[in-house]
Amino acid sequence: MRLLWVATKPPHPPTDGGRRLLAESLAALAGAGVSITLVAPAATGAAASLRAACEPRLVATRAGGRVASGLRALAGPEPWALVRHRWPALAREVAALCREREFDWVVAEQLQAFAATAPARERGVPVLLRAQNVESALWRGAAERAGGLARRALAREARRLAAREAKVVAGCELVAALSAGDAAELARLAGAGSRIAVLPAPFPAELPAGGATLAGAPPLVFFGSAGWLPNRDAERWLVGEVWPLLRRRLPGALLHRFGGEPGERSPGIEDHPAPADSSVAFSAGAILLLPIRLASGVRIRILEAWARGIPVVATAAAAAGLEVEDGRELLLAESPDDFATAAERLALQPELGAELTRAGRLRLAADHSPARFAARFLELTTRPPEPR
């Protein structure tokens, strides 16, 4: 099978969960003998790291500025989230490749990449949308938490995204969602007749913990992202409400914030850049905190924490899409006091953390095996596309 895979960000370096998901997916399919040509924005060192899994065709691009993209979105019908990632250079590369050779499928990695697949679709190549999340649901949730003009602007973006998701999903031969909940929401948006399947994220069942030890008794880890709504909301809640209480309960703890929002230094918080090698954040003895209140898809960081033997404290929203139970694979927390209590339990009972990660690794092997992902992908794509 020959795939043309289009993404609006390269999988290397895997500085966030979406990039890591793409990297693991390409590796799993390459291991099953699938031939993949990847079209994505260029990044330093990316081509060399990707050649084992695919033929990288990396294009020089630059994301649109937030203000300029916002003004273009206001003046037109397109959602801002798509205007900002509309790169004609990717579509030109897709067109050139389609003139050179034939492909069995073109894969759009997330809604933002769909526009760049147009040259392949015009040649009759069936398109698979891999939906890492439901974009409109995230913006709708953000609108519900906002007020005033921000609420109106976010709600408008959510409506535009919902309309675009409905149109794109209905126009694809196949949509692969990461969870049953996302599949149901996409089906609701697109209506009857869309072919939507659940394709869980692939991830190795076991990886080594980071080599260096993070400071703190215990070290607590949070992955931020100044440009991603759910992580930005989570970071502000963590620093403003959760961390002060947690620090009183665990005075020796240090919070290690990787790739978060720039701002004033806070007592007990150590800031780190987003790591090119995420293992540095998963050092032995650490605890991963996921205070995410806006969520769709699945949290790849939970899968990585299990693989590296690091216990997790998360909201129910952060754990959504995974077959987990509180106290079995992780600890669930919904309030600042819940997070402080859970972190204190793990700090005082290291055997509890070991039990949680053992169960998490079993869940990885059962639901997220790279070999199972590849087999399911091939099963879905070797069926003839349904006529439209």
TIKE-542850 format. One record per residue (C-alpha): residue number from 1; residue in three letters; y, x, z. Coordinates in nm, 2 decimals. Layout:
<nodes>
NODE    i   aa       Y       X       Z
NODE  NUM  ALA       Y       X       Z
...
</nodes>
This chain:
<nodes>
NODE    i   aa       Y       X       Z
NODE    1  MET    0.00    0.00    0.00
NODE    2  ARG    0.35    0.12   -0.09
NODE    3  LEU    0.64    0.00    0.13
NODE    4  LEU    1.01    0.04    0.08
NODE    5  TRP    1.16    0.03    0.43
NODE    6  VAL    1.53   -0.02    0.48
NODE    7  ALA    1.72    0.04    0.80
NODE    8  THR    2.09    0.06    0.90
NODE    9  LYS    2.02    0.33    1.15
NODE   10  PRO    1.77    0.62    1.13
NODE   11  PRO    1.48    0.64    1.37
NODE   12  HIS    1.57    1.00    1.46
NODE   13  PRO    1.69    1.10    1.71
NODE   14  PRO    1.53    0.81    1.90
NODE   15  THR    1.83    0.76    2.13
NODE   16  ASP    1.78    0.39    2.18
NODE   17  GLY    1.49    0.14    2.19
NODE   18  GLY    1.54    0.01    1.84
NODE   19  ARG    1.52    0.36    1.69
NODE   20  ARG    1.21    0.44    1.90
NODE   21  LEU    1.05    0.11    1.78
NODE   22  LEU    1.11    0.21    1.42
NODE   23  ALA    0.98    0.56    1.47
NODE   24  GLU    0.66    0.43    1.64
NODE   25  SER    0.61    0.17    1.37
NODE   26  LEU    0.64    0.42    1.08
NODE   27  ALA    0.40    0.66    1.26
NODE   28  ALA    0.14    0.38    1.32
NODE   29  LEU    0.14    0.27    0.96
NODE   30  ALA    0.13    0.63    0.83
NODE   31  GLY   -0.18    0.68    1.04
NODE   32  ALA   -0.34    0.39    0.87
NODE   33  GLY   -0.28    0.54    0.53
NODE   34  VAL    0.03    0.33    0.43
NODE   35  SER    0.28    0.50    0.20
NODE   36  ILE    0.63    0.44    0.32
NODE   37  THR    0.97    0.53    0.16
NODE   38  LEU    1.25    0.50    0.42
NODE   39  VAL    1.61    0.43    0.32
NODE   40  ALA    1.84    0.48    0.61
NODE   41  PRO    2.17    0.65    0.70
NODE   42  ALA    2.15    1.02    0.73
NODE   43  ALA    2.14    1.20    1.06
NODE   44  THR    2.12    1.57    1.15
NODE   45  GLY    1.76    1.69    1.15
NODE   46  ALA    1.63    1.34    1.08
NODE   47  ALA    1.46    1.42    0.74
NODE   48  ALA    1.24    1.70    0.88
NODE   49  SER    1.12    1.49    1.17
NODE   50  LEU    1.04    1.19    0.95
NODE   51  ARG    0.83    1.36    0.68
NODE   52  ALA    0.50    1.33    0.86
NODE   53  ALA    0.54    0.95    0.87
NODE   54  CYS    0.73    0.86    0.55
NODE   55  GLU    0.93    0.98    0.25
NODE   56  PRO    1.29    0.98    0.39
NODE   57  ARG    1.57    0.89    0.15
NODE   58  LEU    1.86    0.93    0.39
NODE   59  VAL    2.21    0.83    0.26
NODE   60  ALA    2.55    0.95    0.38
NODE   61  THR    2.71    0.64    0.54
NODE   62  ARG    2.95    0.56    0.82
NODE   63  ALA    2.97    0.25    1.03
NODE   64  GLY    3.28    0.05    0.98
NODE   65  GLY    3.54    0.06    1.26
NODE   66  ARG    3.53   -0.23    1.51
NODE   67  VAL    3.89   -0.34    1.44
NODE   68  ALA    3.87   -0.31    1.06
NODE   69  SER    3.53   -0.48    1.05
NODE   70  GLY    3.67   -0.76    1.28
NODE   71  LEU    3.96   -0.82    1.05
NODE   72  ARG    3.73   -0.84    0.74
NODE   73  ALA    3.50   -1.08    0.92
NODE   74  LEU    3.80   -1.30    1.02
NODE   75  ALA    3.91   -1.32    0.66
NODE   76  GLY    3.56   -1.40    0.52
NODE   77  PRO    3.25   -1.60    0.59
NODE   78  GLU    3.03   -1.30    0.71
NODE   79  PRO    2.96   -1.24    1.08
NODE   80  TRP    3.12   -0.93    1.22
NODE   81  ALA    2.78   -0.78    1.32
NODE   82  LEU    2.68   -0.78    0.95
NODE   83  VAL    3.02   -0.68    0.80
NODE   84  ARG    3.01   -0.36    1.02
NODE   85  HIS    2.68   -0.26    0.88
NODE   86  ARG    2.73   -0.36    0.51
NODE   87  TRP    2.68   -0.02    0.34
NODE   88  PRO    2.67   -0.03   -0.05
NODE   89  ALA    2.52    0.32   -0.05
NODE   90  LEU    2.19    0.19    0.10
NODE   91  ALA    2.16   -0.08   -0.17
NODE   92  ARG    2.23    0.18   -0.44
NODE   93  GLU    1.95    0.40   -0.31
NODE   94  VAL    1.72    0.10   -0.30
NODE   95  ALA    1.81    0.02   -0.67
NODE   96  ALA    1.74    0.38   -0.77
NODE   97  LEU    1.40    0.38   -0.60
NODE   98  CYS    1.31    0.05   -0.76
NODE   99  ARG    1.38    0.19   -1.11
NODE  100  GLU    1.16    0.50   -1.03
NODE  101  ARG    0.85    0.32   -0.89
NODE  102  GLU    0.69    0.00   -0.78
NODE  103  PHE    0.65   -0.12   -0.42
NODE  104  ASP    0.43   -0.39   -0.27
NODE  105  TRP    0.68   -0.49   -0.01
NODE  106  VAL    1.04   -0.42    0.09
NODE  107  VAL    1.09   -0.43    0.47
NODE  108  ALA    1.44   -0.51    0.62
NODE  109  GLU    1.46   -0.36    0.96
NODE  110  GLN    1.67   -0.62    1.14
NODE  111  LEU    1.91   -0.88    0.99
NODE  112  GLN    2.17   -0.61    0.92
NODE  113  ALA    1.95   -0.44    0.67
NODE  114  PHE    1.86   -0.75    0.46
NODE  115  ALA    2.17   -0.72    0.23
NODE  116  ALA    2.06   -0.37    0.12
NODE  117  THR    1.73   -0.50    0.00
NODE  118  ALA    1.89   -0.71   -0.28
NODE  119  PRO    1.80   -0.48   -0.57
NODE  120  ALA    1.43   -0.49   -0.47
NODE  121  ARG    1.44   -0.87   -0.43
NODE  122  GLU    1.60   -0.90   -0.77
NODE  123  ARG    1.30   -0.72   -0.91
NODE  124  GLY    1.06   -0.96   -0.75
NODE  125  VAL    0.95   -0.74   -0.46
NODE  126  PRO    0.85   -0.96   -0.16
NODE  127  VAL    1.06   -0.90    0.15
NODE  128  LEU    0.95   -0.88    0.51
NODE  129  LEU    1.22   -0.91    0.78
NODE  130  ARG    1.12   -0.73    1.09
NODE  131  ALA    1.34   -0.91    1.35
NODE  132  GLN    1.38   -0.68    1.65
NODE  133  ASN    1.56   -0.97    1.82
NODE  134  VAL    1.74   -1.30    1.75
NODE  135  GLU    2.10   -1.19    1.70
NODE  136  SER    2.26   -1.53    1.74
NODE  137  ALA    2.08   -1.58    2.07
NODE  138  LEU    2.24   -1.27    2.21
NODE  139  TRP    2.59   -1.36    2.10
NODE  140  ARG    2.54   -1.72    2.23
NODE  141  GLY    2.44   -1.58    2.57
NODE  142  ALA    2.74   -1.35    2.57
NODE  143  ALA    2.97   -1.64    2.49
NODE  144  GLU    2.83   -1.84    2.78
NODE  145  ARG    2.92   -1.56    3.02
NODE  146  ALA    3.27   -1.51    2.88
NODE  147  GLY    3.59   -1.72    2.92
NODE  148  GLY    3.90   -1.80    2.73
NODE  149  LEU    3.96   -1.66    2.39
NODE  150  ALA    3.66   -1.42    2.42
NODE  151  ARG    3.43   -1.72    2.47
NODE  152  ARG    3.56   -1.88    2.16
NODE  153  ALA    3.53   -1.57    1.95
NODE  154  LEU    3.18   -1.49    2.07
NODE  155  ALA    3.07   -1.85    2.01
NODE  156  ARG    3.21   -1.84    1.66
NODE  157  GLU    3.01   -1.52    1.59
NODE  158  ALA    2.70   -1.67    1.73
NODE  159  ARG    2.73   -1.97    1.50
NODE  160  ARG    2.79   -1.75    1.20
NODE  161  LEU    2.49   -1.54    1.29
NODE  162  ALA    2.27   -1.84    1.34
NODE  163  ALA    2.36   -1.97    1.00
NODE  164  ARG    2.29   -1.64    0.84
NODE  165  GLU    1.96   -1.59    1.02
NODE  166  ALA    1.85   -1.94    0.91
NODE  167  LYS    1.93   -1.85    0.55
NODE  168  VAL    1.77   -1.50    0.55
NODE  169  VAL    1.45   -1.62    0.73
NODE  170  ALA    1.41   -1.90    0.49
NODE  171  GLY    1.45   -1.66    0.20
NODE  172  CYS    1.19   -1.40    0.32
NODE  173  GLU    0.82   -1.41    0.22
NODE  174  LEU    0.74   -1.30    0.58
NODE  175  VAL    0.93   -1.25    0.91
NODE  176  ALA    0.77   -1.04    1.18
NODE  177  ALA    0.91   -1.12    1.53
NODE  178  LEU    0.83   -0.91    1.84
NODE  179  SER    0.75   -1.20    2.07
NODE  180  ALA    0.64   -1.56    2.05
NODE  181  GLY    0.97   -1.67    2.20
NODE  182  ASP    1.17   -1.50    1.92
NODE  183  ALA    0.93   -1.64    1.66
NODE  184  ALA    0.98   -2.00    1.79
NODE  185  GLU    1.36   -1.95    1.79
NODE  186  LEU    1.37   -1.82    1.43
NODE  187  ALA    1.15   -2.11    1.32
NODE  188  ARG    1.38   -2.35    1.48
NODE  189  LEU    1.68   -2.20    1.30
NODE  190  ALA    1.51   -2.18    0.96
NODE  191  GLY    1.32   -2.50    0.96
NODE  192  ALA    0.98   -2.58    0.81
NODE  193  GLY    0.82   -2.37    0.55
NODE  194  SER    0.91   -2.02    0.68
NODE  195  ARG    0.63   -1.78    0.73
NODE  196  ILE    0.69   -1.62    1.07
NODE  197  ALA    0.44   -1.41    1.26
NODE  198  VAL    0.43   -1.23    1.59
NODE  199  LEU    0.39   -0.86    1.55
NODE  200  PRO    0.41   -0.68    1.89
NODE  201  ALA    0.58   -0.35    1.91
NODE  202  PRO    0.35   -0.05    1.89
NODE  203  PHE    0.36    0.22    2.16
NODE  204  PRO    0.12    0.49    2.29
NODE  205  ALA   -0.06    0.40    2.60
NODE  206  GLU    0.01    0.73    2.77
NODE  207  LEU    0.28    1.00    2.74
NODE  208  PRO    0.38    1.28    2.98
NODE  209  ALA    0.66    1.23    3.22
NODE  210  GLY    0.97    1.44    3.18
NODE  211  GLY    0.94    1.81    3.27
NODE  212  ALA    1.26    1.84    3.47
NODE  213  THR    1.30    1.65    3.80
NODE  214  LEU    1.60    1.43    3.84
NODE  215  ALA    1.80    1.46    4.17
NODE  216  GLY    1.79    1.18    4.42
NODE  217  ALA    1.56    1.02    4.68
NODE  218  PRO    1.47    0.84    4.47
NODE  219  PRO    1.63    0.90    4.13
NODE  220  LEU    1.71    0.57    3.96
NODE  221  VAL    1.75    0.55    3.58
NODE  222  PHE    1.96    0.32    3.37
NODE  223  PHE    2.00    0.34    2.99
NODE  224  GLY    2.35    0.22    2.88
NODE  225  SER    2.51    0.16    2.55
NODE  226  ALA    2.88    0.11    2.50
NODE  227  GLY    2.82   -0.06    2.17
NODE  228  TRP    2.54   -0.31    2.26
NODE  229  LEU    2.64   -0.63    2.43
NODE  230  PRO    2.33   -0.68    2.65
NODE  231  ASN    2.34   -0.32    2.78
NODE  232  ARG    2.72   -0.33    2.83
NODE  233  ASP    2.69   -0.65    3.04
NODE  234  ALA    2.40   -0.51    3.24
NODE  235  GLU    2.59   -0.18    3.31
NODE  236  ARG    2.90   -0.36    3.44
NODE  237  TRP    2.68   -0.58    3.66
NODE  238  LEU    2.48   -0.28    3.78
NODE  239  VAL    2.78   -0.06    3.87
NODE  240  GLY    3.00   -0.34    4.01
NODE  241  GLU    2.75   -0.55    4.21
NODE  242  VAL    2.40   -0.41    4.22
NODE  243  TRP    2.46   -0.04    4.29
NODE  244  PRO    2.69   -0.07    4.59
NODE  245  LEU    2.42   -0.27    4.78
NODE  246  LEU    2.14   -0.06    4.65
NODE  247  ARG    2.32    0.26    4.77
NODE  248  ARG    2.36    0.11    5.12
NODE  249  ARG    1.99    0.04    5.14
NODE  250  LEU    1.89    0.38    4.99
NODE  251  PRO    2.16    0.63    5.08
NODE  252  GLY    1.97    0.92    4.94
NODE  253  ALA    1.93    0.76    4.60
NODE  254  LEU    2.12    0.87    4.29
NODE  255  LEU    2.17    0.66    3.98
NODE  256  HIS    2.13    0.85    3.65
NODE  257  ARG    2.32    0.67    3.38
NODE  258  PHE    2.21    0.78    3.03
NODE  259  GLY    2.45    0.70    2.74
NODE  260  GLY    2.66    0.44    2.93
NODE  261  GLU    3.02    0.34    2.89
NODE  262  PRO    3.28    0.61    2.95
NODE  263  GLY    3.48    0.55    3.26
NODE  264  GLU    3.58    0.67    3.60
NODE  265  ARG    3.31    0.85    3.80
NODE  266  SER    3.15    0.65    4.07
NODE  267  PRO    3.00    0.78    4.39
NODE  268  GLY    2.63    0.84    4.36
NODE  269  ILE    2.62    0.80    3.98
NODE  270  GLU    2.55    1.09    3.75
NODE  271  ASP    2.63    1.04    3.39
NODE  272  HIS    2.43    1.19    3.11
NODE  273  PRO    2.46    1.16    2.73
NODE  274  ALA    2.21    0.95    2.54
NODE  275  PRO    1.91    1.18    2.52
NODE  276  ALA    1.76    1.28    2.19
NODE  277  ASP    1.44    1.33    2.38
NODE  278  SER    1.41    1.03    2.61
NODE  279  SER    1.14    1.20    2.83
NODE  280  VAL    1.42    1.37    3.03
NODE  281  ALA    1.51    1.04    3.17
NODE  282  PHE    1.15    0.96    3.29
NODE  283  SER    1.10    1.23    3.54
NODE  284  ALA    0.82    1.21    3.80
NODE  285  GLY    0.94    1.00    4.10
NODE  286  ALA    1.21    0.81    3.91
NODE  287  ILE    1.24    0.43    3.90
NODE  288  LEU    1.37    0.25    3.59
NODE  289  LEU    1.63   -0.02    3.65
NODE  290  LEU    1.68   -0.29    3.38
NODE  291  PRO    1.94   -0.54    3.51
NODE  292  ILE    1.97   -0.71    3.17
NODE  293  ARG    2.09   -1.07    3.17
NODE  294  LEU    2.12   -1.11    2.79
NODE  295  ALA    1.80   -1.04    2.61
NODE  296  SER    1.59   -1.10    2.29
NODE  297  GLY    1.30   -0.91    2.15
NODE  298  VAL    1.13   -0.68    2.39
NODE  299  ARG    1.25   -0.38    2.60
NODE  300  ILE    1.10   -0.06    2.45
NODE  301  ARG    1.22    0.12    2.76
NODE  302  ILE    0.97   -0.08    2.96
NODE  303  LEU    0.69    0.03    2.73
NODE  304  GLU    0.80    0.39    2.75
NODE  305  ALA    0.82    0.38    3.13
NODE  306  TRP    0.47    0.26    3.16
NODE  307  ALA    0.35    0.52    2.92
NODE  308  ARG    0.52    0.79    3.12
NODE  309  GLY    0.41    0.66    3.46
NODE  310  ILE    0.75    0.54    3.58
NODE  311  PRO    0.77    0.21    3.77
NODE  312  VAL    1.01   -0.06    3.66
NODE  313  VAL    1.24   -0.31    3.83
NODE  314  ALA    1.37   -0.56    3.58
NODE  315  THR    1.52   -0.91    3.54
NODE  316  ALA    1.30   -1.18    3.40
NODE  317  ALA    1.52   -1.17    3.09
NODE  318  ALA    1.45   -0.80    3.04
NODE  319  ALA    1.08   -0.86    3.07
NODE  320  ALA    1.08   -1.16    2.84
NODE  321  GLY    0.84   -1.12    2.54
NODE  322  LEU    0.59   -0.91    2.74
NODE  323  GLU    0.28   -1.05    2.91
NODE  324  VAL    0.37   -0.94    3.26
NODE  325  GLU    0.37   -1.07    3.61
NODE  326  ASP    0.59   -0.98    3.91
NODE  327  GLY    0.40   -0.73    4.12
NODE  328  ARG    0.14   -0.66    3.85
NODE  329  GLU    0.30   -0.44    3.59
NODE  330  LEU    0.66   -0.43    3.73
NODE  331  LEU    0.88   -0.59    3.99
NODE  332  LEU    1.12   -0.87    3.89
NODE  333  ALA    1.47   -0.90    4.04
NODE  334  GLU    1.74   -1.15    3.97
NODE  335  SER    2.01   -1.06    4.23
NODE  336  PRO    2.17   -0.74    4.37
NODE  337  ASP    1.97   -0.80    4.69
NODE  338  ASP    1.65   -0.84    4.48
NODE  339  PHE    1.71   -0.51    4.30
NODE  340  ALA    1.78   -0.33    4.63
NODE  341  THR    1.47   -0.47    4.79
NODE  342  ALA    1.25   -0.38    4.50
NODE  343  ALA    1.38   -0.03    4.47
NODE  344  GLU    1.34    0.02    4.85
NODE  345  ARG    0.97   -0.10    4.82
NODE  346  LEU    0.90    0.15    4.55
NODE  347  ALA    1.07    0.43    4.73
NODE  348  LEU    0.87    0.37    5.05
NODE  349  GLN    0.54    0.28    4.88
NODE  350  PRO    0.47    0.53    4.60
NODE  351  GLU    0.12    0.39    4.57
NODE  352  LEU    0.28    0.06    4.46
NODE  353  GLY    0.46    0.23    4.17
NODE  354  ALA    0.13    0.40    4.07
NODE  355  GLU   -0.05    0.06    4.07
NODE  356  LEU    0.23   -0.10    3.86
NODE  357  THR    0.22    0.18    3.60
NODE  358  ARG   -0.16    0.17    3.58
NODE  359  ALA   -0.14   -0.20    3.50
NODE  360  GLY    0.14   -0.13    3.25
NODE  361  ARG   -0.08    0.12    3.07
NODE  362  LEU   -0.36   -0.13    3.04
NODE  363  ARG   -0.11   -0.38    2.90
NODE  364  LEU    0.00   -0.12    2.64
NODE  365  ALA   -0.35   -0.06    2.54
NODE  366  ALA   -0.43   -0.43    2.51
NODE  367  ASP   -0.11   -0.55    2.34
NODE  368  HIS    0.08   -0.25    2.19
NODE  369  SER   -0.18   -0.02    2.05
NODE  370  PRO   -0.04    0.15    1.73
NODE  371  ALA   -0.38    0.10    1.56
NODE  372  ARG   -0.38   -0.27    1.64
NODE  373  PHE   -0.02   -0.29    1.51
NODE  374  ALA   -0.11   -0.13    1.18
NODE  375  ALA   -0.42   -0.35    1.14
NODE  376  ARG   -0.22   -0.66    1.20
NODE  377  PHE    0.06   -0.55    0.97
NODE  378  LEU   -0.19   -0.49    0.69
NODE  379  GLU   -0.36   -0.82    0.76
NODE  380  LEU   -0.02   -1.00    0.72
NODE  381  THR    0.09   -0.81    0.41
NODE  382  THR   -0.23   -0.81    0.21
NODE  383  ARG   -0.23   -1.19    0.20
NODE  384  PRO   -0.05   -1.30   -0.12
NODE  385  PRO    0.30   -1.41   -0.05
NODE  386  GLU    0.32   -1.78   -0.03
NODE  387  PRO    0.50   -1.94   -0.34
NODE  388  ARG    0.85   -2.07   -0.29
</nodes>
